[in-house]
């Protein structure tokens, strides 16, 4: 993301993670699920560190540590809320598969929102962000 910017790795990371989640439901067996996990892992490798870099890009240097802490608070809170929501979706719609589909769709939509709404945050690629 230091060379190509933050936005594209975030978008593609979201979409690859969503694809991997959906792939879990589309096949059976350890080999298939390992492939799905690899797709998710590659997406997460694009996404996870790049989100922190984007937060660092937009935070003033004096406040950067606090900004990362706040970002991580909300991200980690999302893990807990997401698990509860996954259970609720599964209970309401008759199975864990619904939770997987919900997660995959949410990741695709999140990537689309980043693509359409968010600006590039890398200071070299978007000097206006300084």
Protein Blocks (a to p, Z undefined) as FASTA:
>chain_A
ZZnojklmmmmmmmmmmmmmmmmmmpgcjklmmmmmmmmmmmmmmmmmmmmmmmmmmpcf
klmmmmmmmmmmmmmmmmmmmmmmmmmmmmmnopaklmmmmmmmmmmmmmmmmmmmmccf
bfklmmmlZZ
